Amino acid sequence: MSEAEALPQPRTMAGRQGLAALLADPASALLATDFDGTLAPIVEDPADARPYPGAVDALARLGRRLAAVAIVTGRPAAQAVEYGGFAHVPGLERLMVFGHYGLERWDAATGLIVALDAAPAVTAALEEIGGVLEAADAYDGTWVEDKSASFAVHTRRTADPAAALDAVRDPVEALARRHGLHVEPGRYVLELRPPGISKGSALAGAVAAYDARSVVFAGDDLGDLAAYDAVDRLRADGMPGLLICSGSAETTQLAARADIVVDGPPGVTAFLTALADALS
């Protein structure tokens, strides 16, 4: 049996096409994976999460052959890099870690974490917010925090934070509706951010950034469904894709949609290792 034949075979035609495209042209393929439950076993204390033995070595081997490797996680990017031990790993010089579902990105080439560029709608709304607050006769002490990918209107510094928030709520929500933004209320704060920030949007961004012509995504939990949706959309547009599920008894929704289901992080590591063997 050849090394390629030793790989688990996808159960769907779309998955078989995705795997075949990767094997035929690895230099144009993007491999993206979740962290917790996929590369790293689920543990009682999330601070103890670490990749399954051999997982990072397999990613490094693949990083030498593929267009790129990416980690897409709900964790802060810095935390994922630290717990994963991804910095300064030979073979992962082009690794990107998308943290907070894509709101921030760590690039192994620079070692820096940057917030993703603000959506045009955020930029446009931010330009208008001063006039909106002035027209609403906002209380003294109301201020705007620019978070790059979003912004927030705070009233905690005012003489009456609750009344100050009530005074600006309707006009701020109207501004958000005009620009198609989501409003997230908090304690004396209204945050405006783009809708649809998800692992799916992060994965689509990675595909575009690397100009990938095929894509593989591995995940384990409900938060990864958006990335599955992104791969399905790419496949509908003609890009080959492969969906891997790190299976568990806790979540079955991904397994029902995956092209290949493996047994948790040990199975993911075995798959990645077999893929690296097939490409060696």
C-alpha positions in Angstrom: 0.0 0.0 0.0 1.3 3.4 -0.9 1.5 6.3 1.6 -1.3 8.1 -0.2 -3.4 4.9 0.0 -2.8 4.8 3.8 -4.6 8.1 4.2 -8.2 7.8 5.4 -10.5 8.1 2.3 -13.2 10.8 2.2 -16.7 9.4 2.2 -18.1 12.1 -0.2 -17.2 12.9 -3.8 -16.5 16.5 -2.8 -14.1 15.3 -0.2 -12.3 13.0 -2.5 -11.9 15.8 -5.0 -10.5 18.0 -2.2 -8.0 15.5 -1.1 -7.0 14.7 -4.7 -6.4 18.4 -5.5 -4.2 18.7 -2.4 -2.1 15.7 -3.3 -1.8 16.8 -6.9 -0.8 20.4 -6.2 0.2 20.8 -2.5 2.0 24.1 -3.1 -1.4 25.8 -3.8 -3.2 24.2 -0.8 -4.2 25.8 2.5 -4.5 23.7 5.6 -6.4 25.3 8.4 -7.3 23.8 11.8 -9.0 24.6 15.0 -7.0 24.4 18.2 -9.0 23.1 21.2 -10.5 19.7 20.6 -8.8 19.4 17.3 -5.0 19.8 17.7 -5.2 19.9 21.5 -7.3 17.5 23.7 -10.1 19.1 25.7 -8.9 19.4 29.3 -10.6 20.5 32.6 -8.5 23.7 32.8 -8.3 25.4 29.4 -4.9 26.9 30.5 -3.5 23.4 30.4 -4.4 22.8 26.8 -1.4 21.7 24.7 -1.2 20.1 21.2 -1.3 16.3 21.1 2.2 14.8 20.8 3.3 14.9 17.2 0.7 17.4 16.0 3.1 20.4 15.7 5.8 18.2 14.0 3.2 17.1 11.5 2.1 20.7 10.8 5.7 21.7 10.4 6.3 19.0 7.8 3.2 20.1 6.0 4.2 23.7 6.2 7.2 22.9 4.0 5.0 21.6 1.3 1.8 23.5 1.3 1.0 27.1 0.4 0.3 27.8 4.1 -0.9 26.4 7.4 -3.3 28.4 9.6 -4.8 28.0 13.0 -8.3 29.4 13.4 -9.4 29.7 17.0 -11.7 31.5 19.4 -8.8 32.0 21.8 -6.7 35.1 21.8 -4.0 34.7 19.2 -1.2 35.2 21.7 -2.6 32.5 23.9 -2.9 30.0 21.1 0.7 30.7 20.0 2.0 30.3 23.5 0.1 27.1 24.3 0.7 25.7 20.9 4.4 26.4 20.9 4.1 27.7 17.3 6.7 30.4 17.4 10.1 29.8 15.8 9.2 26.3 14.5 11.1 25.4 11.4 8.6 24.7 8.7 6.0 27.0 10.2 7.6 30.3 9.0 4.5 31.2 7.1 2.0 30.1 9.8 -0.9 32.5 10.6 -2.9 32.2 13.8 -6.4 33.8 13.6 -7.5 34.6 17.2 -10.9 35.7 18.5 -12.5 34.1 15.5 -10.5 36.3 13.2 -10.6 39.7 14.9 -6.8 39.4 15.4 -4.0 37.7 13.6 -0.5 36.5 14.5 2.0 36.1 11.6 5.0 33.8 12.2 7.0 35.8 9.6 6.9 38.9 11.8 6.0 37.5 15.2 3.5 40.4 15.5 -0.2 40.3 16.4 -2.3 42.8 14.5 -6.0 43.5 14.4 -7.7 42.9 11.1 -8.4 46.0 9.1 -11.7 47.6 9.9 -14.5 46.9 7.5 -15.5 49.9 5.3 -18.8 50.0 7.2 -17.0 50.4 10.5 -14.8 53.1 9.1 -17.8 55.0 7.7 -19.8 54.7 10.9 -16.8 55.8 12.9 -16.5 59.0 10.8 -20.2 59.8 11.5 -20.3 58.9 15.2 -19.1 62.4 16.4 -22.0 64.1 14.6 -24.5 61.5 15.8 -23.5 62.1 19.5 -23.5 65.8 19.1 -27.0 65.8 17.5 -28.2 63.5 20.4 -26.9 66.1 22.9 -24.8 63.3 24.5 -23.7 63.9 28.1 -20.3 65.3 28.9 -17.9 62.4 29.4 -19.4 60.2 26.6 -16.5 58.9 24.6 -15.7 56.7 21.6 -13.2 53.9 21.7 -11.7 52.9 18.3 -10.9 49.2 18.3 -9.9 49.2 14.7 -12.2 46.3 13.7 -15.1 47.8 15.8 -15.8 50.8 18.0 -17.6 51.4 21.3 -19.5 54.3 22.8 -18.9 54.6 26.5 -20.9 56.6 29.1 -19.3 55.4 32.4 -17.4 58.7 32.7 -20.5 60.8 32.7 -22.4 62.1 35.7 -25.2 59.7 35.1 -24.0 56.7 33.0 -27.4 55.0 32.7 -29.2 58.1 31.6 -26.3 59.0 29.3 -26.5 55.6 27.6 -30.3 55.9 27.2 -29.8 59.3 25.5 -27.6 57.9 22.8 -29.0 54.4 22.4 -31.6 55.1 19.7 -29.3 57.2 17.5 -26.4 54.9 17.8 -28.6 51.9 16.9 -30.0 53.8 13.9 -26.4 54.5 12.8 -25.6 50.8 13.1 -28.6 49.9 11.0 -27.7 52.3 8.3 -24.3 50.7 7.9 -25.3 47.1 8.5 -23.4 46.8 11.8 -24.3 44.7 14.9 -24.8 46.5 18.2 -23.5 44.7 21.3 -24.8 46.4 24.5 -22.8 46.2 27.7 -22.5 48.0 31.1 -22.6 51.6 30.0 -21.3 50.8 26.6 -22.6 50.1 23.1 -20.2 48.4 20.7 -20.6 48.4 17.0 -19.0 45.7 14.9 -19.4 43.9 11.6 -21.9 41.1 11.6 -20.7 37.6 10.8 -17.3 37.7 12.5 -16.6 34.0 12.6 -14.2 31.2 11.8 -15.8 31.2 8.4 -14.9 34.7 7.6 -11.4 34.1 9.0 -10.9 31.1 6.9 -12.1 32.9 3.8 -9.6 35.6 4.5 -6.8 33.1 4.8 -7.7 31.5 1.5 -7.6 35.0 -0.2 -4.4 36.0 1.6 -2.5 32.9 0.4 -4.2 32.8 -3.0 -5.0 29.1 -2.3 -6.5 26.9 -4.9 -7.6 24.2 -2.5 -8.5 24.2 1.2 -8.6 21.7 4.1 -10.3 22.6 7.4 -10.3 20.5 10.6 -12.5 21.2 13.5 -14.5 19.7 16.3 -17.2 21.9 17.8 -20.2 24.1 16.9 -18.0 27.2 16.5 -16.3 25.4 13.5 -19.6 25.1 11.6 -19.0 28.6 10.1 -15.7 27.4 8.7 -17.5 24.3 7.3 -20.0 26.7 5.7 -17.1 28.7 4.2 -15.6 25.6 2.7 -19.0 24.6 1.2 -19.3 28.0 -0.4 -15.8 27.7 -1.8 -16.6 24.3 -3.2 -19.8 25.6 -4.8 -17.6 28.2 -6.5 -15.3 25.5 -7.9 -12.5 25.3 -5.3 -11.8 21.8 -4.1 -12.1 21.4 -0.3 -11.8 18.8 2.4 -13.6 18.8 5.7 -12.1 16.9 8.7 -14.0 16.3 11.9 -12.2 15.6 15.2 -14.9 13.4 16.4 -16.2 13.1 20.0 -19.4 12.0 21.7 -20.1 15.5 22.9 -20.7 17.1 19.4 -22.1 15.3 16.4 -23.2 18.1 14.1 -19.7 18.3 12.4 -19.4 14.6 12.0 -22.6 14.6 10.0 -21.2 17.0 7.5 -17.5 16.0 7.4 -15.8 14.2 4.6 -13.5 12.4 7.0 -14.2 11.8 10.7 -11.2 10.8 13.0 -11.0 10.0 16.7 -10.3 13.3 18.4 -6.8 15.0 18.4 -5.0 11.7 18.3 -6.9 10.9 15.0 -6.2 14.4 13.7 -2.5 14.0 14.4 -2.5 10.6 12.7 -4.2 12.1 9.7 -1.8 15.0 9.5 1.2 12.7 9.8 -0.1 10.4 7.1 -0.7 13.4 4.8 2.8 14.6 5.4 4.1 11.1 4.6 2.1 11.0 1.4 3.7 14.3 0.3 7.2 13.4 1.3 
